[in-house]
Structures are given as structure tokens and as C-alpha cells.
Amino acid sequence: MGVFADRLKTAMQQADVTSAQLAKQTGIGRSSISQWLSSKYVAKHDKVATLADALQVDAEWLLGTSDVQAPQAAAVTEPATVVDPELVSIWEQLDEAQRAKLVKKGRRLLQKETEPAPKRKAKKKKKKSKKRKA
């Protein structure tokens, strides 16, 4: 068996995942996974990356070019939150009671956006009666 097939099988066993589950998780066809497991083919790079992410292993390890099985942890940095300076200025001028009201209003605004709009009743059209000349 090839290195890729061996390591794919090992990663699947460690993740306790069947080929059907892996196919569903990754969107990769079961037949492709079967062919890789039988060493008929080796996956292309984009598929290796997808498999590695799903199985939580290093893609280079999966290919056999590295001995490090665990994926390298990327530095986690939270995106900086940008707040409108005018909003900050207004907030700083409010007392505690006013801030509480503003927060409550903001929550209501957010809630309105997530709730479906109420259905409106269709207006009935009035029929015009035609008067006949005698």
C-alpha cells in the first residue's frame, strides 16, 4: 500500500470516520476515497487539503512529505472592531440610564431584522359598475 493510502486510513481510524462519513463531510465522492484507500490513485492537492482539514491532520503528513501528523496551529488573531467615532462620542455623553435605554433599543432593532416581516392582507379591488344608457 502507498504512503498516502496508509496515512489516509490511519487518519480515518483515529478520527473514527468511515469513507461514507468522510465523503459526506468533505463533498468528495465515495468512489474517489475508495480509490485513494486502495492506492489506485493519490488525491490532488486541493482534495488533500480538504481531507486534512476534515481529519484534523497535516496535509504534508497525509502526503508522506512530513512526519508531523498534527496540523500547524495558525496564529489566532481577532479582527479589530471598528467603531464609528461619533457613536463613541455619543455613548460617552450618556449616563447609565440612557446607556441602558440605548442598548435596549439596539437589541430591538437587531431583533426586528431577524424576525420575518408580518404578512399584509391583500387589498380587494372594487368593481366599477357601468351604468347603461337607456
Residue pairs with C-beta under 8 A, 6 or more apart in sequence:
1 39
2 39
2 42
3 63
3 64
4 36
4 39
4 42
4 43
4 62
4 63
4 64
5 36
5 37
5 38
5 39
7 57
7 61
7 62
7 63
7 64
8 33
8 36
8 37
8 51
8 55
8 62
9 37
11 51
11 55
11 57
11 62
11 69
12 18
12 19
12 22
12 55
14 55
14 57
15 54
15 55
15 56
17 25
17 54
17 55
19 30
19 33
19 34
19 37
20 30
22 28
22 33
22 51
22 54
22 55
23 29
23 30
23 33
25 54
26 50
26 51
26 54
27 50
28 47
28 50
28 51
32 41
32 43
32 47
35 41
36 42
36 43
42 63
43 51
45 59
48 59
48 62
48 63
49 59
51 59
51 62
52 58
52 59
52 61
52 62
52 71
53 71
55 62
56 70
56 71
57 69
57 70
57 71
58 66
58 68
58 69
58 70
58 71
58 72
59 71
60 66
60 68
61 67
61 68
61 69
91 99
91 102
94 102
